[in-house]
């Protein structure tokens, strides 16, 4: 049985290069209560010996929409294709099916993917572990998360990550960090047994619904060199604790105190094909403008806002967009799909 309300995908990453098998244990998550999207992972790969400047490159977050991890003999084009399908509004299962049928080098048996997304407001997950990925390999799926990996010490790595994630009472970032601690054992990535660590690098990142793609609100990472003998998950925990508190969350604001209670916007239809109508019960001069932002973070529409307005969508490409309402004192954002 799995808890409702939080979608997490724990994914085993492979690869900084297309010719070198690389793997990781990682987590990708959606919190259906807050809309946050998160990812965390670790791997026995010396990133100092690769061209990658970011430790979190294999996990891609789509704020308010979903998340994808692309791994196992990693190819960036496969990851880009997965992102395109997410942007077009495909479900996790549809994205997996497309990636398997359209692998860049026609070798889907070498790949692993973990995907989560909101589908009609409900979290869904899907995963793929190719038959030719390296042992030990497996994945665990549930309605709100999936765990998968290869070149693992064994099934205990995945089981421990799942248990630590589910038992952590904190917010999404805290749950992701706890999942990594579940894999904090020598040789979790079996190649790191001789190093006396679980892995060589680790990261945690979380994006809020109003974050721009590629710029999550929270990101912490650590990379170490082979033979350093430094446990990156412990080092990451130290950095994490300096940046983020896992104390119990504050109770929700009362109706008289919370801005969210005082804001009422309506977008219809959503998804939209021809004309998007925005309406609000706020006074017309409270909100100074409305902006539409595409999935790359580019502002593609800006206008003064009145209580009700309609926007012709005929010239907008298909995909996910964010709509942002601005005033002198606050900001409100949500998403819609142009079908």
KOLKOL-516855 format. One record per residue (C-alpha): x, y, z. Coordinates in nm, 4 decimals. Example, Ala and Ser with C-alpha at 12.3 -4.5 7.8 and 13.67 -1.06 7.14 Angstrom:
residues 2
X,Y,Z
1.2300,-0.4500,0.7800
1.3670,-0.1060,0.7140
END
This chain:
residues 339
X,Y,Z
0.0000,0.0000,0.0000
0.1216,0.3515,-0.0800
0.0385,0.6875,0.0768
-0.1782,0.9276,-0.1250
-0.0842,1.2866,-0.1810
0.2830,1.2617,-0.2710
0.4321,1.1253,-0.5874
0.7909,1.0189,-0.5730
1.0066,0.8449,-0.8160
1.3339,0.6959,-0.6948
1.5406,0.6343,-1.0031
1.8718,0.4740,-1.0789
2.0783,0.6950,-1.3024
2.3297,0.5723,-1.5539
2.5731,0.7623,-1.7505
2.7560,1.0829,-1.8015
2.8626,0.9532,-2.1401
2.6963,0.7381,-2.3979
2.9775,0.4781,-2.3976
3.0330,0.4452,-2.0226
2.7774,0.2720,-1.8038
2.6957,0.4936,-1.5084
2.4301,0.4466,-1.2498
2.2743,0.6093,-0.9508
1.9992,0.5710,-0.6972
1.7773,0.8734,-0.7199
1.4420,1.0120,-0.6275
1.2008,1.2239,-0.8300
0.8880,1.3540,-0.6625
0.5659,1.5466,-0.6951
0.3788,1.6704,-0.3898
0.0122,1.6994,-0.4818
-0.0606,1.9196,-0.1811
0.1945,2.1910,-0.2605
0.2607,2.1226,-0.6288
0.6338,2.1027,-0.5590
0.8554,1.8879,-0.7804
1.1778,1.7362,-0.6526
1.4670,1.5116,-0.7396
1.7613,1.3694,-0.5469
2.0269,1.1193,-0.6425
2.3760,0.9836,-0.6001
2.6167,0.7796,-0.8124
2.9653,0.6282,-0.8130
3.0827,0.8471,-1.1009
3.3735,1.0895,-1.0674
3.2106,1.3945,-1.2245
3.5457,1.5732,-1.2209
3.6369,1.3386,-1.5061
3.3277,1.4271,-1.7131
3.2218,1.7389,-1.9064
2.9170,1.7954,-1.6879
2.9209,2.1140,-1.4803
2.5957,2.0326,-1.2961
2.5701,1.7411,-1.0553
2.1930,1.7114,-1.1131
2.1921,1.6929,-1.4950
2.0139,1.3570,-1.5206
1.7033,1.4760,-1.3343
1.4787,1.7300,-1.5064
1.2034,1.9174,-1.3216
0.8948,2.0686,-1.4827
0.7505,2.3034,-1.2187
0.3865,2.2306,-1.1463
0.3808,1.9596,-1.4138
0.6113,1.6624,-1.3600
0.9648,1.5273,-1.3507
1.1853,1.2973,-1.5563
1.5078,1.1105,-1.4856
1.6904,0.9779,-1.7929
1.9708,0.7339,-1.7235
2.1625,0.4160,-1.8081
2.4122,0.4738,-2.0871
2.2839,0.8299,-2.0821
2.2209,1.0115,-2.4085
2.1206,1.3762,-2.3884
1.9023,1.3517,-2.6988
1.6848,1.0878,-2.5317
1.6452,1.3208,-2.2341
1.5544,1.6111,-2.4607
1.2982,1.3964,-2.6396
1.1444,1.2978,-2.3066
1.1179,1.6652,-2.2102
0.9467,1.7441,-2.5394
0.6847,1.4754,-2.4793
0.6228,1.6063,-2.1260
0.5850,1.9573,-2.2676
0.3265,1.8274,-2.5138
0.1183,1.6954,-2.2251
0.1841,1.3203,-2.2630
0.1269,1.0999,-1.9594
0.4237,0.9215,-1.7967
0.3254,0.5906,-1.9570
0.2910,0.7524,-2.2980
0.6338,0.9129,-2.2642
0.7920,0.5785,-2.1712
0.6262,0.4064,-2.4673
0.7477,0.6780,-2.7033
1.1053,0.6677,-2.5710
1.1269,0.2897,-2.6031
0.9944,0.3027,-2.9583
1.2164,0.5952,-3.0582
1.5471,0.5419,-2.8788
1.8171,0.7534,-3.0425
2.0483,0.4564,-3.1029
1.7695,0.1955,-3.1174
1.8896,0.0435,-2.7883
1.6094,0.0984,-2.5345
1.7216,-0.2183,-2.3560
2.0176,-0.0163,-2.2233
1.8112,0.2687,-2.0785
1.6337,0.3475,-1.7566
1.3699,0.6153,-1.7151
1.1577,0.7354,-1.4268
0.8722,0.9754,-1.4934
0.6046,1.1383,-1.2785
0.3359,1.3900,-1.3700
-0.0038,1.5223,-1.2786
-0.2640,1.3830,-1.5176
-0.6009,1.5558,-1.4908
-0.4986,1.6688,-1.1449
-0.3900,1.3263,-1.0188
-0.0308,1.2013,-0.9842
0.0825,0.9215,-1.2131
0.4152,0.7424,-1.2491
0.5864,0.5148,-1.4975
0.9306,0.3571,-1.5232
1.1427,0.1611,-1.7667
1.4377,-0.0633,-1.6821
1.5981,-0.2087,-1.9923
1.6766,-0.5792,-1.9906
2.0440,-0.5129,-2.0697
2.1110,-0.2626,-1.7927
2.3685,-0.3830,-1.5416
2.2852,-0.6031,-1.2416
2.1708,-0.5677,-0.9767
1.8773,-0.3916,-1.1360
1.5152,-0.3527,-1.0390
1.2449,-0.0981,-0.9831
0.9574,-0.0540,-0.7412
0.6490,0.1400,-0.8491
0.3526,0.2724,-0.6560
0.0767,0.5208,-0.7309
0.2909,0.8109,-0.6112
0.6499,0.6984,-0.6538
0.8848,0.4569,-0.8188
1.2260,0.3289,-0.7198
1.4718,0.1809,-0.9668
1.8393,0.1214,-1.0200
2.1236,-0.0906,-1.1491
2.4771,-0.1912,-1.0473
2.3351,-0.1895,-0.6965
2.4515,-0.3744,-0.3894
2.1100,-0.5368,-0.3936
1.7383,-0.4891,-0.3433
1.8023,-0.3603,0.0078
1.9183,-0.0260,-0.1347
1.5834,0.0357,-0.3011
1.3800,-0.0970,-0.0097
1.5661,0.1202,0.2399
1.5190,0.4316,0.0286
1.1484,0.3648,0.0044
1.1098,0.3112,0.3777
1.3058,0.6233,0.4719
1.1124,0.8360,0.2274
0.7713,0.7181,0.3458
0.8579,0.7514,0.7150
0.9982,1.1064,0.6937
0.7354,1.3516,0.8302
0.8905,1.6655,0.6791
0.8269,1.8400,0.3489
0.9277,1.7179,0.0058
1.2921,1.8273,0.0319
1.3232,1.6505,0.3669
1.1690,1.3327,0.2264
1.4093,1.3328,-0.0664
1.7097,1.3802,0.1613
1.5825,1.1004,0.3859
1.5560,0.8689,0.0854
1.9207,0.9314,0.0015
2.0145,0.8503,0.3601
1.8358,0.5198,0.3091
2.1051,0.4344,0.0543
2.3916,0.5581,0.2717
2.5728,0.2249,0.2860
2.9141,0.1205,0.1555
2.8801,-0.0118,-0.1983
2.5190,0.0948,-0.2494
2.6523,0.1626,-0.5965
2.8654,-0.1526,-0.5974
3.1526,0.0137,-0.7826
3.2144,0.2330,-0.4772
3.2838,-0.0577,-0.2391
3.6594,-0.0066,-0.2722
3.6144,0.3638,-0.1980
3.4344,0.2831,0.1266
3.1340,0.4960,0.0267
2.7901,0.4655,-0.1256
2.8745,0.6891,-0.4214
3.0888,0.9812,-0.5394
2.8333,1.2577,-0.5868
2.4880,1.3437,-0.4554
2.2237,1.6132,-0.5062
1.8809,1.7308,-0.3924
1.6623,1.9838,-0.5711
1.3034,2.1041,-0.5387
1.1040,2.3390,-0.7635
0.7915,2.5243,-0.6598
0.5017,2.5830,-0.8985
0.6095,2.9422,-0.9633
0.9733,2.8567,-1.0387
1.1067,2.9013,-1.3893
1.2117,2.5772,-1.5625
1.5766,2.5049,-1.4923
1.5854,2.7323,-1.1882
1.4543,2.5366,-0.8863
1.4003,2.7149,-0.5562
1.6208,2.4665,-0.3736
1.9359,2.2954,-0.5009
2.2233,2.1455,-0.3042
2.4904,1.9105,-0.4345
2.8270,1.7561,-0.3484
3.0828,1.5873,-0.5721
3.3920,1.4010,-0.4548
3.6851,1.2394,-0.6335
3.7496,0.8696,-0.6639
3.9650,0.7401,-0.3743
3.8846,1.0428,-0.1565
3.6952,0.8134,0.0793
3.4441,1.0925,0.1536
3.0784,0.9914,0.1848
2.8915,1.2417,-0.0358
2.5518,1.1746,0.1225
2.6870,1.2762,0.4636
2.8483,1.5866,0.3143
2.5239,1.6694,0.1356
2.3303,1.6282,0.4607
2.5568,1.8855,0.6269
2.4986,2.1337,0.3471
2.1267,2.0526,0.3397
2.0877,2.1235,0.7126
2.2447,2.4669,0.6680
2.0017,2.5531,0.3901
1.6761,2.3880,0.4915
1.4898,2.2978,0.8099
1.2980,1.9732,0.8495
1.0972,2.0935,1.1475
0.7221,2.0186,1.1271
0.5478,2.2619,0.8907
0.3463,2.5524,1.0255
-0.0327,2.5010,1.0297
-0.2229,2.6463,0.7324
-0.3117,3.0130,0.7491
-0.6678,3.0964,0.8437
-0.9048,3.2351,0.5849
-0.8647,3.5846,0.7235
-0.4834,3.5654,0.7094
-0.3947,3.3709,0.3950
-0.3539,3.5538,0.0653
-0.4490,3.2365,-0.1179
-0.7903,3.2527,0.0470
-0.8447,3.6054,-0.0814
-0.7439,3.5322,-0.4415
-0.9915,3.3809,-0.6827
-0.8915,3.3297,-1.0453
-1.0575,3.1209,-1.3095
-0.8983,2.9954,-1.6330
-1.1186,2.8234,-1.8864
-1.1088,2.6112,-2.0803
-0.7972,2.4251,-1.9660
-0.6626,2.2615,-2.1812
-0.7378,2.5332,-2.4381
-0.7238,2.5321,-2.8167
-0.8735,2.8616,-2.9366
-0.9458,3.1227,-2.6699
-0.8423,3.1378,-2.3041
-1.0643,3.3355,-2.0680
-0.9260,3.4689,-1.7400
-1.1584,3.6043,-1.4747
-1.1130,3.7242,-1.1191
-1.3336,3.8526,-0.8412
-1.0622,4.1034,-0.7437
-1.1078,4.4729,-0.8110
-0.9707,4.5628,-1.1517
-0.6938,4.7936,-1.0295
-0.5443,4.5426,-0.7814
-0.3650,4.3420,-1.0509
-0.1471,4.5495,-1.2814
-0.0772,4.2946,-1.5546
-0.1012,3.9375,-1.6758
0.1904,3.7485,-1.8321
0.2075,3.4150,-2.0143
0.5406,3.2304,-1.9941
0.6377,2.9352,-2.2114
0.8139,2.6241,-2.0878
1.1586,2.7720,-2.1530
1.0838,3.0657,-1.9226
1.0276,3.3201,-2.2042
0.7462,3.5737,-2.1617
0.5305,3.5308,-2.4732
0.2373,3.7523,-2.3770
0.1934,4.0549,-2.1510
-0.1077,4.2796,-2.1039
-0.2822,4.5018,-1.8534
-0.5383,4.2973,-1.6637
-0.9073,4.3613,-1.6112
-1.1564,4.1508,-1.4190
-1.2335,3.9376,-1.7236
-1.0282,3.9098,-2.0399
-0.9890,3.6662,-2.3279
-0.6657,3.5769,-2.5083
-0.6561,3.4368,-2.8608
-0.4401,3.1214,-2.8490
-0.4331,3.0526,-3.2235
-0.0687,3.1569,-3.2621
0.0549,2.9718,-2.9513
0.2333,2.6404,-3.0023
0.1063,2.3287,-2.8275
0.2459,2.2668,-2.4810
0.2457,2.3715,-2.1177
0.2399,2.7412,-2.0265
0.2460,2.9379,-1.7039
0.0226,3.2372,-1.6415
0.1398,3.4984,-1.3917
-0.0616,3.7801,-1.2356
0.1392,4.0714,-1.0957
0.0533,4.3576,-0.8628
0.2539,4.6026,-0.6561
0.2388,4.3784,-0.3502
0.2142,4.0159,-0.4610
0.2225,3.7628,-0.7427
0.0060,3.4677,-0.8374
0.0893,3.1944,-1.0907
-0.0654,2.8782,-1.2300
-0.0352,2.6673,-1.5454
-0.2442,2.5675,-1.8431
-0.2046,2.3499,-2.1530
-0.2419,2.4667,-2.5119
-0.3624,2.1547,-2.6957
END
